[in-house]
């Protein structure tokens, strides 16, 4: 048996947090999903029940939007069909897929924030969005719940592609955007923000690489869309797909500005604590990006524009229907969690002596203004 090296214990002490923290976060996600497991929730909520019914039809050979209909994109129904097949007709198979999606989103989100902001901001951002999840989960098995993994994965591949230069990772952003779009069109806020940021860089800076990245993302999106269109055309259900997944929702939506603003206010009330850190982090993102605009957009700086753009996009997309069901606001959790992690990271940097040399002298004033803004906003939102 080989003798341990003198530095082995120090190495293990260094690695232990990277093992146990994701494990604990995964257990937190698991404990939240236990609350919507079939044995505690024998009767599924309305939307989930419809997805299960249509999924069962698909598992038995029916054609979506022809033999079984609902006004959602096709992906959610095939997820339910797969879950029912895994569970032998039991809802436990679907719950298992829910668990994979939420735990996967938790671990990927933590890994992303750990990489960009460090360990403690990653813990903070992850815990904040997870403890907010039960407020908007509404029984689970909903499109936004599965979308959590797609949203975190999209931004993960964007950051990785920027560092590695591997275009297949940009292609993955497009594939994830396509899956999200065909599950529910208004959960594509993060990949849409990525595209807008790259478009700005391509146009403003004459950045040919940004054009290439856009091309791969768009290619991934259209590959998924092409598969969907070809499949439903082969089933003679292309028109039914349009009517069910798009036309009905256009009629269903309410474009009244007052109603849309009211739905944002309701969503912020559901996420009352999380939104304080998220809005403060968003304001600080803007300030830091302005301060560092002359620097090369590498590392965390490449992420800031996406966080800034994605915040308002997510708010707007959720309000398209003009309605304020709690689960609609689940799609805010990834971007709010990332902004919360950035908020704590800013506090940590302010405490470091090097902050003065890095142009952080006015950060305390901006931080105070950000907090005062969100606290002043709270009574307006009736938090």
N, C-alpha and C positions, 0 to 999 in steps of 0.2 A: 504494500500500500504506500503510495508516494506521500512524502512529508509535505504539509501545507507550506506554502511560501509565506514569508513574513508579511507581505502586503495583502494577502488573500482576505483577511478579516476586514481590512479597510475597504477593499473593493466591494465585498458583500454588503457592508454597512451603507455604502454609497448606492448600491443597486436595490436594496430592499424597498425604499420608498417607491421606486418605479415599478415594483411588483405589487405591493400591497395597496397603493393608492388607487390604481385602476381596478383592482379586485374589490375594494370597498365601494367605489363608485358603481361598479357593476352590480354589487349587492343592493345598493340603494335603488338603482333602476329596477332590479328584480322585485324588491319589496313594494314598489309603486305598482308594478304590473300584477302582482298577486291580488291587489284590490279589485281588479277587473277580471280575474280568472273565472272560468265557468262554474266552479263549485261555490263561489261567493256571489255570482251574478247569473243565476239560472236562466233569466230572461234577458236577451240582448236588447240594447236600446234600438230605436227605430231604424236609423241608418245602418247600423251593424246587422240588424235582422234582415234588411233588404239585401245587403251584400252577401250574407250567408245563403239566403234563398236563391239568389241569382247564381252564386258560386256553386251551389248544389246542382242547379240545372245544367250549368256548363260541365260539371264533372260527369254528368250523365248524358252528354252529347248534344245539348241544346245549343242554338245559335244566339249569341248575345245581340240584344236590341231587336230581335225578330221573335224568338220564343220567350224571352225574358227581357224586361226593360227597366232601366232607371236612368236618371239624368246625370250620371257620372262617367268619367273616362273608363276605358275598358280594363286598365291595369288592376284596379282595386278588386274587380270581380274575379280575375284570374288568380290573384293572390288568395282570395277566399276559396276558390276551387282547389288550388294547390294545398291549402291548409286542411281542407276537408279530406282530401286524398291521403295526406300524411296521417291524419287522425282517424282514418277509417270511418269517416262520416261524423266524427265527434268534433266539437268546437275546440277541443284541446289542441288540435293541429294548427288551427288558426291562431290561437293564443300563443303557441310556440313561435310562430312567425312574427307576431307582435313583439314578443320578448327579444327575438333576434334583432328586430329593427331598432328597438329602444336601447337595448344594451350596446348594440353596434354603434348607434349614434353617440351614446355616452362615451364609449372608449375612443372612438375616432375624434370626437370633439375635444376630449381631454388631451389626446395625443397632439392635435393641432395646436391647442393653446399652450401646451407644455413646450412645444417646439418654438413657438413664436414669442410667447410672453414669459415662460418660465413656470416652475412647479406651482407656486402658491396662487398666482392669478388663474392658472388652469384649474386648480381645485375649486377656487371661488366661483369662476364662471360656470363650471360644470354643476356644482351643487346648487347654484342659484336657479339655473334653468330646470334642473330636475325637481327641486322642491316646488316649483311653480307648475309643473306638469299636471299634478292631480286636479288643479283648479280648472283645467281646460280639457281633461282627458275624456270626460263624458262617456264612460263605459268602455272606451277603447274600440279597436277594430275600425278605425276611421282613416280616411285618406291622409290627413295631415300627420297622423301618427307614423305611418310608414314613410311619409315624406321627410321626417326628421333625419333619417339615415342618408337619404339622397341629398339633402341640403348640406349636411356636414361633409359628405364625401365630395361634393362638387367643389367646395372651397378648399378642401384638402388637396385634391388633384390640381387645382389652380396654383396653389402655393408651390407644390412639388414640381410642376411643369416649369414654373419660373426659375426654380433653382437648378434643375437638372437639364433643362433644354430638350427634354424628351417629349416629342409632339403627341405620342400616344396617350399621354396623360391629359393633354388638352382634348383629345378625342373622347376620353372618358368623361370630361366635363359635359361635352355635348350629348353623350349617351345618357348620362344622368338627367340632363335637362329634358331630353326626350321622354324618358320614363316618368319624370315628374309631370310633364305636360299632359301625357296621356292618362295619368292617374287623376290629376285635377289641375287645370290650366293655371290657376292662380297661386300655385306653390313653387313657381319657377323664379321667385324674386332674386335669389342669390346668383344662379347662373346668368340671369338677365343683367344683373349688376356687373358681373364679370365681363360680359360682352360689351356693355356700355363703357366701362373703364378702358378696355382694350381698344375700342373704337376711338375714344378720345385720344389715347396715346398714339394710335396709328395716324390720326388726322393731324393732331396738334404738333407732334414731334417727328412726323414723317418716318414712323417706325415700321420698317418692313417686317420685322419679326412679329410685331403685334398683329399685322395683317395675316401672317401665316397662322398664328394662334387662333385668330378669329375663324379662319378657314377650317381648321380642324374641329373646332367646337361646333360650327354650323354643320359640318359633315356628320359629326356624331348625332346631332339632333335629327337630321334628315334621314339618317340610316334607320333610326328607331321608327320614325314616322313612315318611312317607306315600307317597313315590315308590317306595320299596323294597317296601312292602306291596302297593301297587296293581300293580306290575310282576309280582311273584311270584304274586299272585292271578290275574292275567290268564294266567299260564302254568300254572295249576293246581298250583302248587308251594308254596303258602303253608304247608301242614302240613309239607312236607319241609324248608322253610326253618327252621321252629321246631325240628324234630328235629335238623337238622344244626348250626345256628348256636347253639342255646341248650340244648336238653334234654340232648344228649350231653355238653356241657361241664359241666352241673350234676352229672351222674353222675360225670364224669371228675375233678371237683375233690375235693380232700382237705381237710377242715376241721379236721384235727388241729392244735391250737395249737403243739405242739412242732415239727411238720414245717414249719409256716408260719414260725416263728421261725428255724428252721434255714435255710430258703431265703433269708431276709433276710440272714443271716450270710454265706451263700455269695455273694450278690450284692455285698455290701460288700467281700468279698475280691477279687472280679473288678475292682472299681473302687477299689482300695485307696488310691491317692493322691488321686483325685478326691473320695472320700468324706470325707477329712480336712478339706479346704477347704469342702466342702458342709455338713457338720454344724456346723463352726465358724461359717460364714455364717448358718446357720439359727438358731443360738443368739443370734448378734448381732442378727439380724432381730427376734427376740422382745424383746430388751433395748431396742433403739431404738424399737420400736413402743410399748412401755410408756412410755418417756421422752417420746415425742412425741404421746401419745394425745389431748392437748388441742388439737393443731394441726389445721388443715384438711387432709383427706386428698387432697392434690394432688401431682402429679409422682410422685417415687419412693415417697412415703408410701402412695399408693394401691396400689402393687405389693407392699409388704411383707406385708400380710395374705394375699395370694394365695400368696406364696412359703412363708409359715409353714404354711398349711393344706395346700398341695399336697404338701409333703414327706412327711408321714405318709400321706396318701392314696395317693401313688405306691407307698410301701413296702407298704401293705396290698393294693392291687390286684394287684401282681405275685405275691403269695403265695396268691391265690385257689385256684390249682390244687394248691398244696402241693408243686410241683416247682420245680427250680432249673436249668433249661436256660439257658445263658449269654445267649441272645438275649432272654430275658424282661426282662433288666435294661437293655436298650437304652432302654426308656421312661423310665428314671431320668435319662438324660443331659441333657435340656433343663433340668429343674429343678435338677440338680446343677451344671450349667454356670452358670446364673443366680445360684445361691447362691455359687459360687466367685467370680464377678465382683463380687458385693456384698461378699464378704470382702475382696478387694483394695481396693475402693473405701473401705471402712472404714479400712484401714491408711493409705491416702493422706490421708484426712480427718484422721486422728490426727496426721499430721505437719504439719498446717497450724496457724498461730498462732490462727486464728479458732476452732479446736476448743474451746478453753477457754470461749469465750463462747457456744458452741452446746450446752453441757451434756455435753461429751465427757470431762470430767475423770476419770470412773470407767471409761471405755471400755477403757483399757489393762488394768485388773484383769479386766474381763469377757472381753476378748480372750484374756488368759492362761488364764483358767478354761476358755474354749472349746477352746483348743488342748490344754490338759492333759487335758480330758475325752476328746477324740478320740484323743489319743496313748495314754491309759490304756485306751481301748476297743479299740485295735488288737490287743493280745495276746489279748484275749478272743475276737476274731474270727479269730485266727490269721493276721494279715496278714503 
